[in-house]
Amino acid sequence: MSNAETILAHIEEHRGQWLDEVCEFLRIPSVSTDAERDGEVRRAAEWLADKLRAAGCEEAELWETPGHPVVYAAWRQAEGAPTLLVYGHYDVQPEEPVDLWESPPFEPAVRDGRLWARGAADDKGQLYIHVKALESWLQTAGTCPANLVFLMEGEEEVGSPNIQDAVRKHQARLACDAVVISDTIMFAAGLPSITYSLRGLTYLQLDVRGPKGDLHSGSFGGAVVNPAEALARMIASCRDPQSGQVAIPGFYDDVVPLTDEERKEWEKLPFDEDAYRQELGVDGLLEEGEYGVLERLWARPTFEVNGLLSGFTGKGSKTVLPAKAMAKVSMRLVANQDPDVIADLVEEHLRRVKPAGVELQVTRMHGGKPWLTPRDHPVMQAAGRAMERAFGTAPAFIREGGSIPLVSLLEELFEVPSVLMGIGLPDENAHAPNENLDLGNFYAGIASAAFFYEELAGLK
C-alpha cells in the first residue's frame, strides 16, 4: 500500500480508540475564566503533554506563565525536512447557560454523527487531529515527512495574555518554516475550507462622567448634561446612517481592498443571504454601500457596541439623571490596519464630539493585528492539496471575521506563512450551548493533517 492508503487504514482502525481519548480530554472542565477551575486547566495541560509523549514527541513539557501553562512538544527526527509549528488551545469557554444543553457539557455524547461537549470544536477536538496525525505516521512509516513543534496554550479564551511573552522567550525552540492552526470552520458541510485571513481587534471601554452623583430628572433635567445621552450621541456619531460606514476620520485609510478575483470566488460559495438572515431571526442586515454580506464579514472593518450600562436598570421606574455611563466598544480590523492607530483615531474622534458638561475616560482593553496570507502561496496550496486528498473535494479559500492575535506575531517573528485548516462547521455552536464536532470531519481532519505534513515536505 502507498503511504496514503496506510495512513487512511490506520485512522479507520483506531477510530474508536481515538474517540475515547477525545472524550477523556473533553471531560476535563478546563474553563480558563474560572479561577476555581485552575486545577482542571492544569490537568488538561498535563493530559495533553502525556498524549504528545505517547504519540512520539521526544520533547514534551509545560512552560509556566503568570496564568495557565503552555504545552510545548516537538518531534525533530526528519533531517533536512521543513519544520511545522502547530498552534492550538486546550482551554474552553464557560458552559453557561447549562439548562440549554441537551446533554451535560462535560459528559461527551455522540448523536447524529457528532460529538457533543464543551470544547469539542473549540479547540480540543481540532487540535487533537495533529496529535493523531503525527502518531499515525510514526506507527505506520516509523517516521514523519516533516518535523513538528506543538504550541498549545491555556488562555486563548481569556485573550491570550501570556502566550506572546512565552513565544518570545522560547523563540529559538519554536523556529519553523510554516505554521498550521486548526481552530476555524469550514464554509459549509461537505466543503473543506482553508482560511487565509483573519480580522484584527481593538477593544475599548468608554466611561463618561457628569455630576458628582445621580440627580432627580425633574429637578435637574434640562439643565445638566445627561451622561447616558451624551455617550449615546458620541457612539452614534461613529457611523454614517446613510452609507453604513464608520464615520471616524481616517478609519479606512489603510484598508487593503478586495480583488476582483476574490469577489468572483466568493460569489461561487453556497451562501443564501435570505436564509442567513432568517437563521439569525432578524428582518434586515447592516448595509455598507456596495459590499455584500461575506465582504462585510471578512474584508471590511467594523465598529461594534459590545455593552452599555447607565442609570436605573431594575424593575419598575426611577426618574434618575445618571451621574455616569459606560460602554464597551470593539473594532474588527482588516489587513494593514494597526490596532493602536485605530484606537488613537477613535479616541480623537470621541473627544472631538464629546459635549461640554461631561468627562470622557478611554481605557484600552486588548487587541490584535489582522492577518492576511496570499492564497497562491506554495504552503497554502500544499494545504489545499492535502485537504482535497482527505475530503475528496477541493477546498474553498475563505476569510474569517474573527481574530486569533497570535497568528500575526508568529508570522512576524519567524517570517513564515500560516495556514488555518479548521474542520468545524458553521452550526457547531462554539461558545454556546450544545457545542459539537462532526466526527466525519474529525477523522478526515486527521488525514488532512497527515497529508499536509507530506505535501509540505515535498516543497523542499
C-alpha positions in Angstrom: 0.0 0.0 0.0 1.0 3.6 -0.5 1.7 5.8 2.5 -1.7 7.5 2.0 -3.5 4.2 1.9 -1.6 3.0 5.0 -2.5 6.3 6.9 -6.1 6.0 6.0 -6.3 2.4 7.1 -4.6 3.2 10.4 -7.1 6.0 11.0 -10.0 3.7 10.2 -8.6 1.0 12.6 -8.2 3.4 15.5 -11.5 5.4 15.2 -13.0 4.0 18.4 -9.8 4.4 20.5 -9.2 8.0 19.4 -12.9 8.9 20.1 -12.5 7.6 23.6 -9.3 9.7 24.0 -11.0 12.9 22.9 -13.9 12.2 25.2 -11.5 11.8 28.1 -10.0 15.2 27.1 -13.4 16.8 26.9 -14.4 15.6 30.4 -11.8 17.9 31.9 -13.6 21.2 32.5 -10.6 23.4 31.6 -12.5 26.7 31.8 -9.8 29.3 31.9 -12.1 32.2 33.0 -13.0 30.4 36.3 -10.3 30.7 39.0 -11.9 27.8 40.9 -11.1 25.5 38.0 -7.4 26.4 37.7 -6.5 22.9 38.8 -8.7 21.5 36.0 -6.9 23.7 33.4 -3.6 22.4 34.6 -4.9 18.8 34.5 -5.9 19.3 30.9 -2.4 20.6 30.1 -0.7 17.6 31.7 -3.1 15.3 29.9 -2.2 16.8 26.6 1.5 16.7 27.3 1.2 13.0 28.2 -0.6 12.3 24.9 2.0 14.1 22.9 4.7 12.0 24.5 2.7 8.9 23.8 2.3 10.0 20.2 6.1 10.0 19.8 7.3 13.5 20.7 10.8 13.3 22.3 10.2 16.7 23.9 7.1 17.5 25.9 6.8 19.9 28.8 4.8 22.7 30.4 6.0 26.2 30.2 4.8 28.1 33.3 3.4 31.6 32.9 1.7 34.1 35.3 -1.5 32.4 34.3 -2.1 28.9 32.8 0.8 26.8 31.4 1.7 26.5 27.8 2.1 22.9 26.5 5.2 22.5 24.3 6.3 19.4 22.5 8.4 18.5 19.5 9.4 15.7 17.1 12.5 16.6 15.1 13.9 13.5 13.5 13.2 14.3 9.9 16.7 15.5 9.0 16.6 18.1 6.2 12.8 18.4 6.2 10.9 21.5 7.0 9.5 22.2 10.5 5.9 22.9 11.0 4.6 24.7 14.1 1.2 23.5 15.3 -0.7 26.0 17.4 -3.9 25.4 19.4 -5.5 25.9 22.8 -6.8 23.5 25.4 -8.9 25.9 27.5 -12.6 26.2 26.9 -15.4 28.7 27.3 -17.7 28.5 30.4 -20.7 26.2 29.9 -23.5 28.5 31.0 -26.4 28.5 30.5 -26.3 24.8 31.4 -30.1 24.3 31.2 -29.9 24.8 27.4 -27.6 21.8 26.9 -29.3 18.6 25.6 -26.6 16.6 27.4 -24.2 17.7 30.2 -21.5 19.9 28.7 -18.6 17.9 30.2 -20.1 14.5 29.7 -19.4 13.9 25.9 -22.2 12.3 24.0 -22.3 11.0 20.4 -25.5 11.8 18.5 -26.3 12.0 14.8 -22.6 11.5 13.8 -21.5 14.4 16.0 -19.6 14.6 19.3 -21.4 17.0 21.7 -19.4 18.6 24.6 -17.9 21.9 25.6 -14.6 22.2 23.7 -15.4 19.6 21.1 -14.9 22.0 18.2 -13.2 24.9 20.1 -10.5 23.7 20.2 -9.8 20.3 21.8 -11.2 18.2 19.0 -9.5 20.3 16.3 -6.0 20.4 17.9 -6.1 16.7 18.6 -6.1 15.9 14.9 -2.5 16.9 14.7 -1.5 14.7 17.7 -3.1 11.7 16.0 -1.7 12.7 12.5 1.9 12.6 13.9 1.1 9.3 15.7 -0.3 7.8 12.5 2.9 8.5 10.6 5.2 7.2 13.3 3.2 4.0 13.9 2.9 3.2 10.2 6.0 4.5 8.5 8.3 4.8 11.5 8.9 8.4 10.7 7.1 11.7 9.7 7.8 13.6 6.5 8.1 16.9 8.4 9.4 18.0 11.8 6.7 19.1 14.2 6.6 21.6 17.0 3.5 21.9 19.2 2.5 25.1 21.0 -0.8 24.7 22.9 -2.0 27.4 25.3 -4.5 27.5 28.1 -5.6 31.1 27.9 -6.9 31.7 24.4 -10.5 32.1 25.7 -9.3 34.9 28.0 -7.4 36.9 25.4 -4.1 35.1 25.4 -2.4 37.4 28.0 0.8 35.4 28.4 1.4 33.4 25.2 3.2 36.2 23.4 5.8 36.5 26.1 6.2 32.8 26.2 6.8 32.7 22.4 9.4 35.5 22.5 11.2 33.8 25.5 11.4 30.4 23.7 11.6 31.7 20.1 14.7 29.6 19.2 12.9 26.4 20.2 9.8 27.3 18.2 11.7 28.1 15.0 9.8 26.8 12.0 9.2 27.0 8.2 5.4 27.3 8.5 2.5 27.5 11.0 -0.7 25.5 11.0 -3.8 26.2 13.1 -6.9 24.1 13.3 -9.3 26.4 15.2 -11.6 27.6 12.4 -14.6 26.4 10.5 -15.4 25.0 7.0 -17.7 27.2 5.0 -20.4 24.5 4.8 -20.9 20.8 5.4 -19.1 18.9 2.7 -16.9 21.9 1.7 -13.5 21.8 3.3 -12.1 25.3 3.7 -8.7 27.0 4.2 -8.7 30.4 5.9 -6.2 32.8 4.6 -7.2 36.0 6.5 -8.4 37.0 10.0 -9.6 40.3 11.2 -7.8 42.1 14.0 -9.2 43.8 17.0 -9.2 46.9 19.1 -11.3 46.9 22.3 -12.0 50.0 24.3 -14.0 50.9 27.4 -15.6 54.3 27.4 -16.5 55.9 30.7 -18.5 59.2 30.7 -19.0 61.1 33.9 -21.2 64.1 34.6 -22.4 65.4 38.0 -20.9 64.1 41.2 -23.9 61.9 41.9 -27.2 60.7 40.4 -29.8 63.5 40.2 -33.6 63.8 40.2 -34.5 64.1 36.5 -37.3 66.5 37.2 -35.3 68.9 39.3 -32.2 68.9 37.1 -33.3 67.6 33.7 -32.8 70.2 31.1 -30.0 72.0 33.0 -27.5 69.2 33.4 -25.9 67.2 30.6 -27.1 63.6 30.9 -24.0 61.3 30.6 -26.1 58.4 29.2 -27.5 60.6 26.4 -24.0 62.2 25.8 -22.5 58.7 25.4 -25.3 57.6 23.1 -24.7 60.6 20.9 -21.0 60.1 20.9 -21.4 56.5 19.8 -24.0 57.3 17.2 -21.6 59.8 15.6 -19.2 56.9 14.8 -21.4 55.5 12.0 -22.8 57.3 9.0 -26.6 56.4 8.9 -26.8 56.8 5.1 -23.8 54.8 3.9 -23.5 52.5 6.9 -19.8 53.2 7.0 -17.8 54.0 10.1 -17.6 57.8 10.3 -14.4 58.2 12.2 -11.9 60.2 10.1 -9.0 58.1 8.8 -10.6 54.8 9.8 -10.4 53.3 6.3 -7.1 54.8 5.2 -5.0 51.6 5.4 -7.6 49.1 4.4 -6.4 46.6 1.7 -9.1 46.5 -0.9 -10.7 43.3 -2.1 -9.5 41.9 -5.5 -12.0 41.2 -8.3 -10.8 37.6 -8.2 -11.7 37.2 -4.6 -15.2 38.7 -5.2 -15.7 36.2 -8.1 -14.6 33.2 -5.9 -16.8 34.2 -3.0 -19.8 34.6 -5.3 -19.5 30.9 -6.1 -19.8 29.9 -2.4 -23.1 28.3 -1.3 -24.4 31.4 0.6 -28.0 32.4 0.8 -28.5 35.8 2.3 -32.2 35.3 3.0 -31.5 32.0 4.8 -28.7 33.6 6.7 -31.0 36.5 7.8 -33.8 34.1 8.8 -31.4 31.9 10.8 -30.4 34.9 12.8 -34.0 35.9 13.4 -33.7 39.4 12.0 -35.7 41.2 9.3 -32.8 43.1 7.9 -29.0 43.3 7.9 -26.5 46.1 8.3 -25.7 47.6 4.9 -22.5 49.2 3.8 -22.7 50.6 0.3 -21.9 48.0 -2.5 -20.4 45.4 -0.2 -22.1 42.1 0.2 -22.5 40.2 3.4 -19.4 38.0 3.1 -17.4 41.0 2.1 -18.6 42.9 5.2 -17.9 39.9 7.4 -14.5 39.0 6.0 -12.9 42.0 4.4 -14.3 45.2 6.0 -13.5 46.7 9.4 -16.3 47.3 11.9 -17.3 49.4 14.9 -19.4 47.5 17.4 -21.0 48.3 20.7 -20.4 45.3 23.0 -22.1 46.6 26.1 -23.9 49.6 27.6 -24.5 50.5 31.3 -26.0 53.6 32.9 -28.6 54.8 35.3 -31.5 52.7 36.7 -31.9 49.3 35.1 -34.0 47.5 37.7 -37.7 46.6 37.7 -40.2 49.5 37.7 -39.3 53.1 37.2 -37.0 55.6 38.8 -36.7 59.1 37.3 -33.0 59.5 37.6 -30.4 61.5 35.7 -27.4 59.2 36.0 -24.0 60.5 37.0 -22.1 58.2 34.7 -22.4 56.0 31.7 -20.2 53.2 30.4 -19.8 51.4 27.0 -17.6 48.7 25.7 -16.8 49.0 22.0 -14.7 47.0 19.7 -13.4 47.5 16.2 -12.7 44.5 14.0 -9.8 45.4 11.7 -8.6 44.1 8.3 -5.2 43.8 6.6 -2.8 46.7 7.1 -4.9 48.4 9.9 -3.0 48.8 13.1 -4.9 48.4 16.4 -3.0 51.2 18.1 -3.6 53.6 15.2 -7.3 52.8 15.1 -7.5 53.3 18.9 -6.0 56.7 18.5 -8.4 57.7 15.8 -11.4 56.5 17.7 -10.3 58.3 20.9 -9.6 61.5 19.0 -13.0 61.4 17.3 -14.9 60.8 20.6 -13.1 63.7 22.3 -14.0 66.0 19.4 -17.7 65.2 19.6 -17.9 65.0 23.4 -20.3 67.7 24.6 -19.2 70.1 27.4 -20.5 69.1 30.8 -19.2 65.6 30.9 -15.7 64.0 31.1 -14.5 61.0 29.0 -12.1 58.3 30.0 -11.0 55.8 27.4 -9.4 52.5 28.6 -7.7 50.3 26.1 -8.5 46.8 26.9 -6.8 44.5 24.4 -6.4 44.0 20.7 -4.6 42.1 18.0 -3.3 42.7 14.4 -5.2 41.4 11.4 -3.6 38.8 9.2 -3.6 38.1 5.5 -1.6 35.5 3.6 -1.7 35.2 -0.3 -3.9 32.3 -1.4 -1.4 31.3 -4.0 1.5 30.8 -1.5 3.0 27.4 -2.1 2.4 26.4 1.6 -1.3 27.4 1.3 -1.6 25.4 -1.9 0.1 22.4 -0.3 -2.6 22.5 2.4 -5.3 22.7 -0.2 -4.0 19.5 -1.9 -3.9 17.8 1.5 -7.5 18.7 2.3 -8.6 17.6 -1.2 -6.9 14.2 -0.7 -8.6 13.7 2.7 -12.1 15.0 2.0 -12.3 14.2 -1.7 -13.3 17.7 -2.5 -11.2 20.7 -3.4 -11.3 23.2 -0.5 -12.7 26.7 -0.6 -10.3 29.5 0.3 -12.1 31.9 2.6 -11.5 34.6 5.1 -12.7 34.7 8.7 -14.3 37.6 10.6 -12.9 36.7 14.0 -9.4 37.1 15.4 -6.5 35.0 16.6 -3.9 37.6 17.7 -1.0 35.1 17.9 -1.1 34.4 14.1 0.4 37.8 13.2 3.1 37.6 15.9 4.2 34.1 14.7 4.5 35.4 11.1 6.4 38.5 12.2 8.9 36.5 14.4 9.6 33.6 12.1 8.8 35.3 8.7 6.8 32.2 7.6 3.3 31.6 6.3 0.4 30.4 8.4 -2.3 28.1 7.3 -5.7 27.8 9.0 -7.2 24.5 8.1 -10.1 24.0 10.5 -12.7 21.2 10.5 -15.6 22.8 12.4 -18.9 23.7 10.9 -21.0 26.9 11.0 -23.6 25.2 13.3 -21.0 23.8 15.7 -22.2 26.2 18.5 -18.7 27.2 19.7 -19.1 29.4 22.8 -22.8 28.4 23.1 -24.8 25.5 24.5 -24.7 22.2 22.6 -21.2 22.7 21.1 -20.4 19.8 18.8 -18.0 18.4 16.2 -18.8 16.4 13.2 -17.0 13.0 13.6 -16.6 12.5 9.9 -14.7 15.8 9.8 -12.6 14.8 12.8 -11.3 11.7 11.1 -10.9 13.4 7.7 -9.1 16.2 9.6 -6.6 13.7 10.9 -5.9 12.5 7.4 -5.7 16.1 6.0 -3.1 17.0 8.7 -1.1 13.9 7.9 -1.2 14.6 4.2 -0.2 18.2 4.8 3.0 17.1 6.5 3.8 15.1 3.4 2.8 17.9 1.0 4.9 20.4 3.0 7.9 18.2 2.9 7.5 17.9 -0.9 8.0 21.7 -1.3 11.7 21.5 -0.3 
